[in-house]
Amino acid sequence: MSDLFAEILVDPETHERLTRATEAEIDALRAALEAGRARRRDGGDLPAAVEGAWITPDRKHAFVDVEGFPSLLAEERLVLDAPLA
């Protein structure tokens, strides 16, 4: 993904800039999903696998990559019980 594209990604509601999750953050996100400490905003099914994600500045919300591209639908936002460590 180009650096320019990464520079313009924002949360669709708050318009806060999103940052690419590090491997450690992706691991923490996977752990939160497995432990039931994360949910989709719309209550839909959680992703079966997380290969990449974009996170909000407060680290309490994530948008998962789908087929290599960020899914920025507000309904699909992952809400975490605690900020990613």
N, CA, C and O atoms as CSV, one atom per row, in Angstrom:
chain,resi,resn,atom,element,x,y,z
A,1,MET,N,N,0.848,-1.166,0.000
A,1,MET,CA,C,0.000,0.000,0.000
A,1,MET,C,C,0.896,1.231,0.000
A,1,MET,O,O,1.887,1.295,0.727
A,2,SER,N,N,0.541,2.183,-0.805
A,2,SER,CA,C,1.387,3.369,-0.933
A,2,SER,C,C,1.349,4.223,0.335
A,2,SER,O,O,0.369,4.225,1.080
A,3,ASP,N,N,2.436,4.940,0.551
A,3,ASP,CA,C,2.511,5.823,1.709
A,3,ASP,C,C,1.453,6.916,1.638
A,3,ASP,O,O,0.901,7.315,2.664
A,4,LEU,N,N,1.167,7.400,0.436
A,4,LEU,CA,C,0.158,8.442,0.275
A,4,LEU,C,C,-1.212,7.936,0.725
A,4,LEU,O,O,-1.942,8.637,1.425
A,5,PHE,N,N,-1.551,6.718,0.319
A,5,PHE,CA,C,-2.826,6.135,0.718
A,5,PHE,C,C,-2.905,6.033,2.238
A,5,PHE,O,O,-3.926,6.369,2.837
A,6,ALA,N,N,-1.830,5.572,2.854
A,6,ALA,CA,C,-1.800,5.434,4.310
A,6,ALA,C,C,-1.944,6.787,4.999
A,6,ALA,O,O,-2.501,6.866,6.094
A,7,GLU,N,N,-1.456,7.836,4.377
A,7,GLU,CA,C,-1.529,9.165,4.983
A,7,GLU,C,C,-2.936,9.748,4.984
A,7,GLU,O,O,-3.226,10.649,5.772
A,8,ILE,N,N,-3.818,9.250,4.114
A,8,ILE,CA,C,-5.151,9.849,4.028
A,8,ILE,C,C,-6.247,8.995,4.663
A,8,ILE,O,O,-7.411,9.397,4.667
A,9,LEU,N,N,-5.896,7.826,5.201
A,9,LEU,CA,C,-6.913,6.983,5.832
A,9,LEU,C,C,-7.374,7.585,7.150
A,9,LEU,O,O,-6.566,7.896,8.024
A,10,VAL,N,N,-8.687,7.744,7.278
A,10,VAL,CA,C,-9.262,8.291,8.498
A,10,VAL,C,C,-10.478,7.467,8.913
A,10,VAL,O,O,-11.090,6.779,8.096
A,11,ASP,N,N,-10.808,7.553,10.179
A,11,ASP,CA,C,-12.012,6.924,10.701
A,11,ASP,C,C,-13.205,7.573,9.996
A,11,ASP,O,O,-13.272,8.799,9.920
A,12,PRO,N,N,-14.145,6.781,9.481
A,12,PRO,CA,C,-15.257,7.359,8.719
A,12,PRO,C,C,-16.200,8.235,9.537
A,12,PRO,O,O,-16.937,9.037,8.964
A,13,GLU,N,N,-16.195,8.102,10.847
A,13,GLU,CA,C,-17.074,8.940,11.675
A,13,GLU,C,C,-16.351,10.077,12.365
A,13,GLU,O,O,-16.800,11.223,12.324
A,14,THR,N,N,-15.225,9.762,13.003
A,14,THR,CA,C,-14.534,10.799,13.774
A,14,THR,C,C,-13.546,11.587,12.936
A,14,THR,O,O,-13.128,12.678,13.323
A,15,HIS,N,N,-13.170,11.039,11.787
A,15,HIS,CA,C,-12.194,11.643,10.878
A,15,HIS,C,C,-10.796,11.720,11.484
A,15,HIS,O,O,-9.943,12.471,11.012
A,16,GLU,N,N,-10.573,10.930,12.541
A,16,GLU,CA,C,-9.231,10.833,13.107
A,16,GLU,C,C,-8.383,9.958,12.188
A,16,GLU,O,O,-8.872,9.010,11.573
A,17,ARG,N,N,-7.133,10.295,12.117
A,17,ARG,CA,C,-6.213,9.544,11.266
A,17,ARG,C,C,-5.997,8.131,11.815
A,17,ARG,O,O,-5.848,7.942,13.023
A,18,LEU,N,N,-5.982,7.158,10.929
A,18,LEU,CA,C,-5.735,5.767,11.300
A,18,LEU,C,C,-4.277,5.428,11.047
A,18,LEU,O,O,-3.651,5.976,10.141
A,19,THR,N,N,-3.740,4.521,11.852
A,19,THR,CA,C,-2.381,4.067,11.636
A,19,THR,C,C,-2.383,2.560,11.418
A,19,THR,O,O,-3.222,1.837,11.957
A,20,ARG,N,N,-1.433,2.108,10.623
A,20,ARG,CA,C,-1.290,0.686,10.324
A,20,ARG,C,C,-0.873,-0.033,11.594
A,20,ARG,O,O,0.087,0.374,12.247
A,21,ALA,N,N,-1.578,-1.093,11.953
A,21,ALA,CA,C,-1.235,-1.863,13.147
A,21,ALA,C,C,0.090,-2.589,12.946
A,21,ALA,O,O,0.358,-3.133,11.875
A,22,THR,N,N,0.899,-2.589,13.973
A,22,THR,CA,C,2.152,-3.340,13.963
A,22,THR,C,C,1.837,-4.822,14.165
A,22,THR,O,O,0.707,-5.178,14.500
A,23,GLU,N,N,2.820,-5.672,13.965
A,23,GLU,CA,C,2.614,-7.112,14.212
A,23,GLU,C,C,2.203,-7.354,15.663
A,23,GLU,O,O,1.339,-8.190,15.929
A,24,ALA,N,N,2.812,-6.635,16.598
A,24,ALA,CA,C,2.465,-6.791,18.010
A,24,ALA,C,C,1.013,-6.378,18.255
A,24,ALA,O,O,0.302,-7.032,19.018
A,25,GLU,N,N,0.577,-5.305,17.617
A,25,GLU,CA,C,-0.815,-4.858,17.771
A,25,GLU,C,C,-1.792,-5.843,17.124
A,25,GLU,O,O,-2.884,-6.074,17.643
A,26,ILE,N,N,-1.395,-6.415,16.002
A,26,ILE,CA,C,-2.246,-7.420,15.358
A,26,ILE,C,C,-2.361,-8.650,16.259
A,26,ILE,O,O,-3.443,-9.220,16.400
A,27,ASP,N,N,-1.260,-9.053,16.861
A,27,ASP,CA,C,-1.302,-10.181,17.804
A,27,ASP,C,C,-2.213,-9.862,18.982
A,27,ASP,O,O,-2.989,-10.714,19.413
A,28,ALA,N,N,-2.125,-8.635,19.508
A,28,ALA,CA,C,-2.990,-8.227,20.618
A,28,ALA,C,C,-4.454,-8.200,20.187
A,28,ALA,O,O,-5.337,-8.570,20.961
A,29,LEU,N,N,-4.711,-7.763,18.959
A,29,LEU,CA,C,-6.074,-7.743,18.435
A,29,LEU,C,C,-6.611,-9.169,18.303
A,29,LEU,O,O,-7.753,-9.442,18.674
A,30,ARG,N,N,-5.797,-10.062,17.782
A,30,ARG,CA,C,-6.204,-11.477,17.679
A,30,ARG,C,C,-6.528,-12.046,19.061
A,30,ARG,O,O,-7.528,-12.743,19.231
A,31,ALA,N,N,-5.681,-11.748,20.040
A,31,ALA,CA,C,-5.904,-12.241,21.405
A,31,ALA,C,C,-7.200,-11.684,21.980
A,31,ALA,O,O,-7.951,-12.404,22.636
A,32,ALA,N,N,-7.462,-10.402,21.736
A,32,ALA,CA,C,-8.700,-9.795,22.227
A,32,ALA,C,C,-9.923,-10.452,21.586
A,32,ALA,O,O,-10.924,-10.695,22.260
A,33,LEU,N,N,-9.842,-10.736,20.298
A,33,LEU,CA,C,-10.949,-11.404,19.608
A,33,LEU,C,C,-11.177,-12.798,20.184
A,33,LEU,O,O,-12.316,-13.187,20.440
A,34,GLU,N,N,-10.104,-13.543,20.385
A,34,GLU,CA,C,-10.212,-14.904,20.925
A,34,GLU,C,C,-10.755,-14.912,22.345
A,34,GLU,O,O,-11.467,-15.838,22.732
A,35,ALA,N,N,-10.425,-13.887,23.125
A,35,ALA,CA,C,-10.854,-13.820,24.524
A,35,ALA,C,C,-12.223,-13.169,24.699
A,35,ALA,O,O,-12.716,-13.053,25.821
A,36,GLY,N,N,-12.835,-12.747,23.602
A,36,GLY,CA,C,-14.147,-12.106,23.706
A,36,GLY,C,C,-14.084,-10.673,24.196
A,36,GLY,O,O,-15.077,-10.145,24.698
A,37,ARG,N,N,-12.925,-10.033,24.055
A,37,ARG,CA,C,-12.765,-8.646,24.510
A,37,ARG,C,C,-12.870,-7.646,23.366
A,37,ARG,O,O,-12.436,-6.501,23.489
A,38,ALA,N,N,-13.446,-8.085,22.259
A,38,ALA,CA,C,-13.661,-7.208,21.105
A,38,ALA,C,C,-14.945,-7.637,20.423
A,38,ALA,O,O,-15.313,-8.811,20.446
A,39,ARG,N,N,-15.620,-6.681,19.820
A,39,ARG,CA,C,-16.872,-6.974,19.118
A,39,ARG,C,C,-17.007,-6.037,17.940
A,39,ARG,O,O,-16.418,-4.956,17.908
A,40,ARG,N,N,-17.788,-6.469,16.980
A,40,ARG,CA,C,-18.100,-5.576,15.875
A,40,ARG,C,C,-19.170,-4.603,16.327
A,40,ARG,O,O,-20.072,-4.969,17.081
A,41,ARG,N,N,-19.076,-3.405,15.882
A,41,ARG,CA,C,-20.018,-2.367,16.291
A,41,ARG,C,C,-21.459,-2.754,15.984
A,41,ARG,O,O,-22.362,-2.484,16.777
A,42,ASP,N,N,-21.676,-3.393,14.821
A,42,ASP,CA,C,-23.039,-3.765,14.440
A,42,ASP,C,C,-23.468,-5.112,14.999
A,42,ASP,O,O,-24.568,-5.583,14.709
A,43,GLY,N,N,-22.608,-5.739,15.802
A,43,GLY,CA,C,-22.943,-7.031,16.388
A,43,GLY,C,C,-22.767,-8.199,15.428
A,43,GLY,O,O,-23.107,-9.333,15.765
A,44,GLY,N,N,-22.241,-7.934,14.240
A,44,GLY,CA,C,-22.048,-8.971,13.232
A,44,GLY,C,C,-20.940,-9.936,13.603
A,44,GLY,O,O,-20.290,-9.810,14.641
A,45,ASP,N,N,-20.746,-10.901,12.723
A,45,ASP,CA,C,-19.712,-11.914,12.928
A,45,ASP,C,C,-18.326,-11.291,12.942
A,45,ASP,O,O,-18.014,-10.392,12.162
A,46,LEU,N,N,-17.512,-11.793,13.848
A,46,LEU,CA,C,-16.130,-11.330,13.924
A,46,LEU,C,C,-15.316,-11.964,12.806
A,46,LEU,O,O,-15.667,-13.036,12.313
A,47,PRO,N,N,-14.242,-11.317,12.406
A,47,PRO,CA,C,-13.418,-11.892,11.336
A,47,PRO,C,C,-12.808,-13.212,11.773
A,47,PRO,O,O,-12.406,-13.372,12.925
A,48,ALA,N,N,-12.744,-14.158,10.840
A,48,ALA,CA,C,-12.156,-15.467,11.129
A,48,ALA,C,C,-10.649,-15.358,11.299
A,48,ALA,O,O,-10.050,-16.104,12.074
A,49,ALA,N,N,-10.048,-14.441,10.584
A,49,ALA,CA,C,-8.599,-14.239,10.660
A,49,ALA,C,C,-8.303,-12.746,10.503
A,49,ALA,O,O,-9.038,-12.017,9.837
A,50,VAL,N,N,-7.226,-12.318,11.123
A,50,VAL,CA,C,-6.797,-10.921,11.003
A,50,VAL,C,C,-5.372,-10.928,10.462
A,50,VAL,O,O,-4.438,-11.375,11.128
A,51,GLU,N,N,-5.228,-10.426,9.247
A,51,GLU,CA,C,-3.908,-10.349,8.615
A,51,GLU,C,C,-3.345,-8.940,8.671
A,51,GLU,O,O,-2.133,-8.748,8.574
A,52,GLY,N,N,-4.213,-7.960,8.826
A,52,GLY,CA,C,-3.797,-6.566,8.903
A,52,GLY,C,C,-4.938,-5.749,9.475
A,52,GLY,O,O,-6.096,-6.167,9.432
A,53,ALA,N,N,-4.611,-4.587,10.007
A,53,ALA,CA,C,-5.645,-3.733,10.588
A,53,ALA,C,C,-5.128,-2.302,10.684
A,53,ALA,O,O,-3.926,-2.041,10.634
A,54,TRP,N,N,-6.074,-1.399,10.822
A,54,TRP,CA,C,-5.798,0.020,11.020
A,54,TRP,C,C,-6.452,0.414,12.323
A,54,TRP,O,O,-7.594,0.037,12.587
A,55,ILE,N,N,-5.738,1.173,13.145
A,55,ILE,CA,C,-6.249,1.491,14.470
A,55,ILE,C,C,-6.388,2.999,14.672
A,55,ILE,O,O,-5.710,3.809,14.040
A,56,THR,N,N,-7.297,3.331,15.580
A,56,THR,CA,C,-7.549,4.731,15.913
A,56,THR,C,C,-6.498,5.209,16.914
A,56,THR,O,O,-5.838,4.391,17.554
A,57,PRO,N,N,-6.338,6.518,17.055
A,57,PRO,CA,C,-5.323,7.047,17.976
A,57,PRO,C,C,-5.488,6.569,19.418
A,57,PRO,O,O,-4.494,6.407,20.126
A,58,ASP,N,N,-6.729,6.341,19.869
A,58,ASP,CA,C,-6.928,5.882,21.244
A,58,ASP,C,C,-6.702,4.379,21.391
A,58,ASP,O,O,-6.738,3.849,22.502
A,59,ARG,N,N,-6.470,3.692,20.270
A,59,ARG,CA,C,-6.172,2.266,20.225
A,59,ARG,C,C,-7.320,1.401,20.741
A,59,ARG,O,O,-7.103,0.254,21.134
A,60,LYS,N,N,-8.543,1.944,20.743
A,60,LYS,CA,C,-9.720,1.207,21.204
A,60,LYS,C,C,-10.608,0.721,20.059
A,60,LYS,O,O,-11.596,0.022,20.287
A,61,HIS,N,N,-10.254,1.092,18.831
A,61,HIS,CA,C,-11.040,0.696,17.669
A,61,HIS,C,C,-10.099,0.274,16.550
A,61,HIS,O,O,-9.004,0.814,16.395
A,62,ALA,N,N,-10.558,-0.712,15.771
A,62,ALA,CA,C,-9.732,-1.193,14.670
A,62,ALA,C,C,-10.607,-1.477,13.455
A,62,ALA,O,O,-11.775,-1.846,13.575
A,63,PHE,N,N,-10.017,-1.295,12.303
A,63,PHE,CA,C,-10.640,-1.644,11.027
A,63,PHE,C,C,-9.755,-2.707,10.396
A,63,PHE,O,O,-8.572,-2.474,10.147
A,64,VAL,N,N,-10.328,-3.866,10.140
A,64,VAL,CA,C,-9.562,-5.012,9.656
A,64,VAL,C,C,-9.417,-4.953,8.140
A,64,VAL,O,O,-10.324,-4.513,7.433
A,65,ASP,N,N,-8.268,-5.401,7.655
A,65,ASP,CA,C,-8.056,-5.535,6.213
A,65,ASP,C,C,-8.851,-6.729,5.691
A,65,ASP,O,O,-8.885,-7.791,6.313
A,66,VAL,N,N,-9.479,-6.535,4.552
A,66,VAL,CA,C,-10.191,-7.609,3.862
A,66,VAL,C,C,-9.567,-7.733,2.482
A,66,VAL,O,O,-9.620,-6.805,1.674
A,67,GLU,N,N,-8.979,-8.880,2.226
A,67,GLU,CA,C,-8.297,-9.134,0.958
A,67,GLU,C,C,-7.241,-8.066,0.660
A,67,GLU,O,O,-7.066,-7.641,-0.482
A,68,GLY,N,N,-6.543,-7.646,1.720
A,68,GLY,CA,C,-5.443,-6.706,1.559
A,68,GLY,C,C,-5.809,-5.232,1.598
A,68,GLY,O,O,-4.932,-4.372,1.507
A,69,PHE,N,N,-7.097,-4.932,1.732
A,69,PHE,CA,C,-7.543,-3.534,1.772
A,69,PHE,C,C,-8.321,-3.274,3.045
A,69,PHE,O,O,-9.057,-4.146,3.505
A,70,PRO,N,N,-8.174,-2.081,3.628
A,70,PRO,CA,C,-8.915,-1.781,4.854
A,70,PRO,C,C,-10.408,-1.669,4.594
A,70,PRO,O,O,-10.844,-1.013,3.648
A,71,SER,N,N,-11.179,-2.320,5.449
A,71,SER,CA,C,-12.636,-2.194,5.398
A,71,SER,C,C,-13.008,-1.057,6.340
A,71,SER,O,O,-12.972,-1.213,7.561
A,72,LEU,N,N,-13.360,0.073,5.772
A,72,LEU,CA,C,-13.618,1.271,6.575
A,72,LEU,C,C,-15.104,1.538,6.793
A,72,LEU,O,O,-15.520,2.686,6.946
A,73,LEU,N,N,-15.888,0.485,6.805
A,73,LEU,CA,C,-17.315,0.647,7.095
A,73,LEU,C,C,-17.480,0.817,8.603
A,73,LEU,O,O,-17.003,-0.011,9.380
A,74,ALA,N,N,-18.152,1.884,9.013
A,74,ALA,CA,C,-18.316,2.161,10.440
A,74,ALA,C,C,-18.994,1.000,11.152
A,74,ALA,O,O,-18.675,0.718,12.307
A,75,GLU,N,N,-19.919,0.324,10.491
A,75,GLU,CA,C,-20.644,-0.787,11.107
A,75,GLU,C,C,-19.706,-1.953,11.428
A,75,GLU,O,O,-19.963,-2.709,12.365
A,76,GLU,N,N,-18.636,-2.104,10.672
A,76,GLU,CA,C,-17.723,-3.227,10.842
A,76,GLU,C,C,-16.540,-2.898,11.748
A,76,GLU,O,O,-15.656,-3.731,11.951
A,77,ARG,N,N,-16.526,-1.714,12.277
A,77,ARG,CA,C,-15.453,-1.305,13.197
A,77,ARG,C,C,-15.387,-2.288,14.359
A,77,ARG,O,O,-16.422,-2.686,14.895
A,78,LEU,N,N,-14.191,-2.677,14.745
A,78,LEU,CA,C,-14.027,-3.508,15.924
A,78,LEU,C,C,-13.850,-2.590,17.129
A,78,LEU,O,O,-13.017,-1.683,17.128
A,79,VAL,N,N,-14.645,-2.847,18.140
A,79,VAL,CA,C,-14.598,-2.083,19.384
A,79,VAL,C,C,-13.947,-2.968,20.443
A,79,VAL,O,O,-14.410,-4.076,20.712
A,80,LEU,N,N,-12.883,-2.470,21.030
A,80,LEU,CA,C,-12.141,-3.249,22.022
A,80,LEU,C,C,-12.491,-2.808,23.430
A,80,LEU,O,O,-12.732,-1.627,23.679
A,81,ASP,N,N,-12.519,-3.768,24.357
A,81,ASP,CA,C,-12.818,-3.448,25.750
A,81,ASP,C,C,-11.727,-2.594,26.389
A,81,ASP,O,O,-11.994,-1.810,27.300
A,82,ALA,N,N,-10.494,-2.752,25.901
A,82,ALA,CA,C,-9.359,-1.994,26.421
A,82,ALA,C,C,-8.445,-1.651,25.250
A,82,ALA,O,O,-8.430,-2.374,24.254
A,83,PRO,N,N,-7.689,-0.573,25.347
A,83,PRO,CA,C,-6.774,-0.218,24.263
A,83,PRO,C,C,-5.781,-1.345,23.976
A,83,PRO,O,O,-5.381,-2.080,24.879
A,84,LEU,N,N,-5.393,-1.467,22.714
A,84,LEU,CA,C,-4.376,-2.450,22.350
A,84,LEU,C,C,-3.079,-2.146,23.050
A,84,LEU,O,O,-2.672,-0.988,23.137
A,85,ALA,N,N,-2.432,-3.161,23.547
A,85,ALA,CA,C,-1.162,-2.973,24.266
A,85,ALA,C,C,0.003,-3.005,23.308
A,85,ALA,O,O,1.151,-2.864,23.727
